[in-house]
Amino acid sequence: MAQMNPEINHHNGQPNNLKKRLLFVVTQSEYGGAQRFLYSLISRLDRSKYEIVLAAGSNQNGDFLLNQLTKLGIPTKPLKNLKRDITPVSDLKTVFELKRIIQDFKPDTIFLNSSKAGFVGSLAARLVRKQIPAKVIYRIGGWTFNDPWPKWKKLFFIALEKISAGWKDIIIVNNQNDLDQARKLNIKPRIGTILIPNGIDVYKTDFLTKDEARLKFFEKISRYSDKIFQAQTIIGTIANHYPAKGLGFLIEAAEHFKNQDSVVFIIIGDGPLRQDLEAIIRKLELEKKVFLVGQIPEAHRYLPAFDIFVLPSLKEGFPWTVLEAMAAKAPVIATTVGALPEIIEDGKNGVLVEPGNAAQIVKRLKELLADELYCQELALRGHQTVLLKYNLEKMVGQIEAVLQI
């Protein structure tokens, strides 16, 4: 990759002893993978070296990222027109909103996160490139064209990624599968595409104890059933209610444990499919078996309550929740999508199932529930995997190296 002259600021010719200006842009501010990545990164950047601004779409499901960074004293710019879905008029307004922010802030680097922000942000940067030739970095947590959509929609998003790749300098992916897809589909930014896996700090996860976390869950859901306190096993997940998360398949799997009062299922998260999921629960008569507890601040702290963690996703990039569950020493069942086969070695540090297959989830759950020693072995090996391979400081260091290019 081409290196910038370290003595000269690239867009104004001034001596480069000033802070490097970084503009981060993300589609939504709700608690999710992209937001967790940004918080982990931005909160660890040395503010004596960087001047930082975050621009993010505000969300009805909560403004986790905007609120958290405001607490840290990071300037934030809510983007009132930026939505997750394609809305041409609002999207065009967002382009010009971002264009004004770029012109005012004059960033050295524009760091785009998630698909929609990647397109509108790089288009806004392109419109002012002659005035402000900022480096454009696009970090994708998982290609949106891998979502469970019709073929025409997948092809449409592939076309958008290919077109907009030429407006970006560097693309960062977090798993080998996404890197291979970028090469196969000829998604080529100006400089190149880099693989940087996610990382967490196992020693600063601030988990609740198992008993504390379970008690808080039971307090939340006790209104549904007096029998809830009899539950000995909690099977759970953390996932926003989007089609790609495959939560309907986890609920279908729960039906096979309908008559076992000792087992309950808890889903932390929220989103547009909540009513659909509630309808499935009612249809299968699982109101006293499966509980949607909504968004919980710092949801990862509750992971020790789960005797088994299940991520039934149809599409993923590199999910933080799996790393966190492994760090919490919960045995993990996950689908063979995105980076999950790279993280999990089936039967050794976790268990893999096919996406969209409730029967396989049931089968693997029964195996784990029948063998406590096997569960413990999976949990310990999973914890060691995170400790040795997916270190937060390593991830931040690799991102900072890219910022210096």
C-alpha positions in Angstrom: 0.0 0.0 0.0 1.1 3.6 -0.7 2.5 5.4 2.3 1.7 9.1 2.9 4.5 11.5 3.5 4.7 11.5 7.3 5.8 15.2 7.4 2.9 16.7 5.5 -0.8 16.7 6.2 -2.3 15.3 3.0 -5.2 17.7 2.4 -3.9 21.1 3.4 -0.1 20.9 3.2 0.4 21.9 6.9 3.0 20.3 9.1 1.6 17.1 10.4 2.1 17.9 14.1 -1.6 18.5 14.5 -4.1 16.0 15.6 -5.4 13.7 12.8 -9.0 14.3 12.2 -11.2 11.2 12.0 -14.9 11.3 11.0 -16.7 8.0 11.8 -20.0 7.3 10.2 -22.4 4.4 11.0 -26.0 3.8 9.8 -27.6 3.3 13.2 -26.8 4.1 16.8 -28.6 1.1 18.3 -26.6 -1.6 20.2 -25.3 -4.0 17.5 -22.1 -5.3 16.1 -21.0 -2.2 14.2 -21.7 0.0 17.2 -19.9 -2.3 19.5 -16.9 -2.3 17.2 -16.9 1.5 17.0 -17.2 2.0 20.8 -14.4 -0.5 21.4 -12.2 1.3 18.9 -13.0 5.0 19.5 -12.9 4.7 23.3 -9.3 3.4 23.0 -7.9 5.9 20.5 -5.5 8.4 22.0 -7.2 11.8 21.9 -3.9 13.6 22.1 -3.3 12.2 18.6 -6.8 12.2 17.1 -9.7 14.7 16.8 -12.8 12.5 16.5 -16.4 13.1 15.4 -19.1 10.5 15.1 -22.1 10.8 12.7 -24.8 8.2 13.1 -28.5 7.6 12.2 -30.7 8.0 15.3 -32.8 4.9 16.0 -36.1 4.2 17.8 -34.5 1.1 19.4 -32.1 3.3 21.2 -29.1 5.5 20.6 -26.5 3.4 22.4 -23.5 4.6 20.5 -24.4 8.3 20.4 -25.1 8.3 24.1 -21.9 6.4 25.1 -19.6 8.5 23.0 -21.2 11.7 24.3 -20.4 10.5 27.8 -16.8 10.2 26.7 -16.7 13.8 25.4 -16.7 12.7 21.7 -18.6 15.2 19.5 -21.5 13.5 17.8 -23.7 14.4 14.8 -27.1 12.6 14.7 -28.1 12.0 11.0 -31.9 12.5 11.0 -32.4 11.2 7.5 -30.2 8.1 7.6 -32.2 4.9 7.8 -31.4 1.2 7.5 -33.7 0.5 4.6 -33.3 2.1 1.1 -35.3 5.3 1.0 -34.1 7.3 -2.0 -35.3 10.8 -0.9 -33.9 10.4 2.7 -30.7 8.8 1.4 -30.1 11.7 -1.0 -30.7 14.1 1.9 -28.2 12.1 4.0 -25.5 12.5 1.3 -25.8 16.2 1.4 -26.0 16.2 5.2 -22.7 14.3 5.3 -21.2 16.5 2.6 -21.8 19.5 4.9 -20.3 17.7 7.9 -17.2 16.8 5.8 -16.8 20.4 4.6 -17.1 21.8 8.1 -14.9 19.2 9.9 -12.4 18.7 7.1 -11.4 15.2 8.2 -8.1 13.5 7.2 -9.9 10.1 7.3 -13.6 9.2 6.8 -14.2 5.8 8.5 -17.5 4.3 7.2 -19.2 1.4 9.0 -22.1 -0.8 7.7 -23.5 -1.0 4.2 -25.8 2.0 3.9 -23.2 4.3 5.6 -20.6 2.9 3.3 -22.5 3.9 0.2 -23.9 7.3 1.1 -20.7 8.3 3.0 -18.4 7.4 0.2 -20.6 9.3 -2.3 -20.6 12.4 -0.1 -16.8 12.1 0.1 -16.6 11.8 -3.6 -18.6 15.0 -4.1 -16.0 17.0 -2.1 -12.9 15.1 -3.0 -11.2 17.9 -4.9 -11.6 20.3 -1.9 -11.1 17.7 0.9 -9.2 14.6 -0.4 -9.8 12.6 2.8 -8.8 9.0 2.9 -12.0 6.8 2.9 -11.9 3.6 4.9 -15.0 1.3 4.8 -15.3 -1.4 7.5 -17.9 -4.0 6.8 -19.1 -6.4 9.5 -20.7 -8.7 6.9 -21.7 -8.2 3.3 -25.4 -7.2 3.2 -25.9 -9.2 0.0 -25.5 -12.3 2.1 -28.8 -11.5 3.9 -31.7 -13.9 3.3 -33.1 -11.8 0.4 -34.4 -12.6 -3.1 -31.8 -13.0 -5.8 -32.6 -9.7 -7.5 -32.0 -7.9 -4.2 -28.7 -9.6 -3.6 -27.5 -8.7 -7.1 -28.6 -5.1 -6.6 -26.5 -4.8 -3.4 -23.5 -6.5 -5.1 -23.8 -3.9 -7.8 -23.9 -1.1 -5.2 -20.8 -2.4 -3.5 -18.9 -2.8 -6.8 -19.8 0.7 -7.9 -19.0 2.4 -4.6 -15.8 0.4 -4.0 -14.1 2.8 -6.4 -14.9 5.7 -4.1 -13.1 4.1 -1.2 -9.4 3.8 -0.5 -9.5 0.8 1.9 -12.0 -1.9 2.7 -11.7 -3.7 6.1 -13.4 -7.1 6.5 -13.4 -9.2 9.6 -13.4 -12.7 8.2 -11.8 -14.7 5.5 -15.2 -15.6 3.8 -16.0 -11.9 3.2 -12.4 -11.3 1.9 -12.8 -14.2 -0.5 -16.2 -12.9 -1.7 -14.7 -9.4 -2.3 -12.0 -10.9 -4.5 -14.4 -13.2 -6.4 -16.9 -10.4 -7.0 -14.2 -7.9 -7.9 -15.1 -5.4 -5.2 -11.9 -3.4 -5.4 -11.2 -0.2 -3.5 -8.4 2.2 -4.7 -5.7 0.8 -2.4 -6.8 -2.6 -1.2 -8.9 -4.8 1.1 -7.6 -5.9 4.5 -8.7 -8.7 6.9 -8.8 -7.6 10.6 -10.7 -10.0 12.9 -12.7 -8.7 15.9 -11.2 -8.8 19.3 -12.4 -8.4 22.9 -10.7 -7.8 26.3 -11.5 -11.0 28.3 -10.3 -9.3 31.5 -12.6 -6.3 31.2 -15.9 -7.8 30.2 -17.5 -6.9 33.6 -19.8 -10.0 33.6 -22.4 -10.4 36.3 -22.1 -13.6 38.4 -24.2 -16.4 37.2 -26.6 -16.0 40.1 -26.9 -12.3 39.7 -27.7 -12.5 36.0 -30.2 -15.3 36.4 -32.0 -13.4 39.2 -32.3 -10.3 37.0 -33.8 -12.4 34.2 -36.3 -14.1 36.5 -37.4 -10.7 37.8 -38.0 -9.5 34.3 -40.1 -12.5 33.2 -41.7 -13.7 36.5 -45.0 -12.0 35.5 -45.4 -14.6 32.7 -45.3 -17.6 35.0 -44.8 -18.4 38.7 -43.0 -21.6 37.5 -40.2 -19.6 36.0 -38.1 -19.9 39.2 -38.2 -23.6 38.8 -36.1 -23.4 35.6 -32.7 -25.0 36.0 -31.4 -24.4 32.5 -31.4 -21.1 30.5 -30.8 -21.3 26.8 -30.3 -17.9 25.3 -29.0 -15.5 22.8 -28.4 -11.8 22.1 -29.6 -10.7 18.7 -31.6 -7.8 17.3 -34.8 -8.9 15.6 -33.8 -8.8 11.9 -34.3 -11.6 9.3 -30.6 -12.3 9.1 -30.6 -13.4 12.8 -32.8 -16.5 12.1 -34.5 -16.2 15.6 -37.6 -17.9 14.3 -35.6 -21.1 14.0 -34.5 -20.9 17.6 -38.1 -20.5 18.7 -39.1 -23.5 16.6 -36.4 -25.5 18.3 -37.8 -24.4 21.7 -41.1 -26.2 20.9 -39.3 -29.5 21.4 -38.7 -28.6 25.0 -42.3 -27.5 25.6 -43.0 -30.0 28.3 -39.7 -29.5 30.2 -40.4 -27.0 32.9 -36.7 -27.0 33.8 -35.7 -25.4 30.5 -36.4 -21.8 29.3 -35.3 -19.7 26.3 -34.4 -16.0 26.6 -33.8 -13.7 23.7 -32.2 -10.3 24.4 -32.7 -7.7 21.7 -35.3 -5.9 19.7 -36.2 -4.8 16.2 -38.7 -4.7 13.4 -39.5 -8.5 13.5 -40.5 -8.5 17.2 -44.3 -8.8 16.4 -43.6 -11.6 14.0 -41.5 -13.5 16.6 -44.3 -12.9 19.2 -46.8 -14.4 16.7 -44.7 -17.5 16.3 -44.4 -17.9 20.1 -48.2 -17.6 20.4 -48.8 -20.0 17.6 -46.6 -22.6 19.1 -48.0 -21.9 22.6 -44.6 -21.1 24.0 -45.5 -18.0 26.1 -44.1 -19.7 29.2 -41.1 -21.2 27.4 -39.6 -18.4 25.2 -39.2 -14.9 26.5 -38.3 -11.8 24.5 -36.8 -9.5 27.1 -36.0 -6.6 24.8 -32.9 -4.4 24.7 -30.8 -4.5 27.9 -27.9 -2.0 28.3 -24.6 -3.8 28.4 -26.3 -7.0 27.5 -23.1 -9.0 27.4 -22.9 -8.7 31.2 -25.8 -11.2 31.4 -24.2 -13.9 29.4 -23.1 -16.0 32.5 -26.8 -16.7 33.1 -26.9 -18.8 29.9 -26.2 -22.5 30.3 -26.0 -22.7 26.5 -25.7 -19.8 24.1 -27.3 -20.2 20.6 -26.7 -17.9 17.6 -29.1 -19.2 14.8 -28.1 -16.6 12.2 -28.7 -17.0 8.5 -26.0 -14.4 7.9 -23.1 -13.0 10.0 -19.8 -11.2 9.6 -17.8 -11.7 12.8 -20.3 -11.7 15.7 -19.2 -10.1 18.9 -21.8 -12.0 20.9 -20.1 -15.3 20.2 -16.7 -14.0 21.4 -18.4 -12.6 24.5 -20.3 -15.9 25.1 -17.1 -17.8 24.8 -15.4 -15.3 27.2 -18.2 -15.9 29.6 -17.6 -19.7 29.5 -20.9 -20.5 28.0 -21.0 -23.4 25.5 -21.9 -22.1 22.1 -24.1 -23.4 19.3 -23.8 -21.4 16.1 -24.5 -21.6 12.4 -21.9 -22.1 9.7 -22.1 -18.6 8.3 -19.6 -15.7 8.1 -16.6 -16.1 10.4 -18.3 -18.6 12.7 -16.5 -21.7 11.1 -13.3 -19.8 11.5 -13.9 -19.1 15.2 -15.5 -22.5 16.2 -14.0 -25.9 15.6 -17.1 -28.1 15.7 -17.2 -30.3 18.8 -14.0 -28.8 20.3 -14.6 -25.2 21.3 -18.3 -25.0 20.3 -20.9 -26.6 18.1 -21.9 -25.8 14.5 -25.2 -26.3 12.8 -26.6 -25.5 9.3 -28.3 -22.2 9.0 -32.1 -22.4 8.8 -32.3 -25.8 10.4 -34.2 -26.0 13.7 -34.0 -29.8 13.8 -30.2 -29.6 14.0 -30.4 -27.0 16.8 -32.7 -29.4 18.7 -30.3 -32.3 18.2 -27.2 -30.4 19.4 -29.1 -28.9 22.4 -30.2 -32.4 23.5 -26.6 -33.6 23.2 -25.3 -30.8 25.4 -28.1 -31.0 27.9 -27.4 -34.7 28.3 -23.6 -34.3 28.9 -22.6 -31.8 31.5 -18.9 -32.7 31.2 -19.0 -32.1 27.4 -20.6 -28.7 28.0 -17.8 -27.8 30.5 -15.1 -28.8 28.0 -16.6 -26.8 25.2 -16.9 -23.7 27.5 -13.3 -23.9 28.7 -11.9 -24.4 25.2 -14.0 -21.6 23.9 -12.7 -19.3 26.6 -9.1 -20.2 25.7 -9.8 -19.5 22.0 -10.9 -16.0 22.7 -8.0 -15.4 25.1 -5.3 -16.5 22.7 -6.7 -15.6 19.2 -9.1 -12.7 19.5 -7.4 -9.9 21.5 -8.9 -6.4 21.5 -5.6 -4.6 21.7 -4.4 -6.4 18.7 -7.5 -5.4 16.7 -7.2 -1.8 17.8 -3.5 -1.8 16.9 -4.2 -3.2 13.4 -6.9 -0.5 12.8 -4.5 2.2 13.9 -1.9 1.0 11.5 -4.5 1.4 8.7 -5.3 4.9 9.9 -1.6 5.8 9.5 -1.5 4.7 5.8 
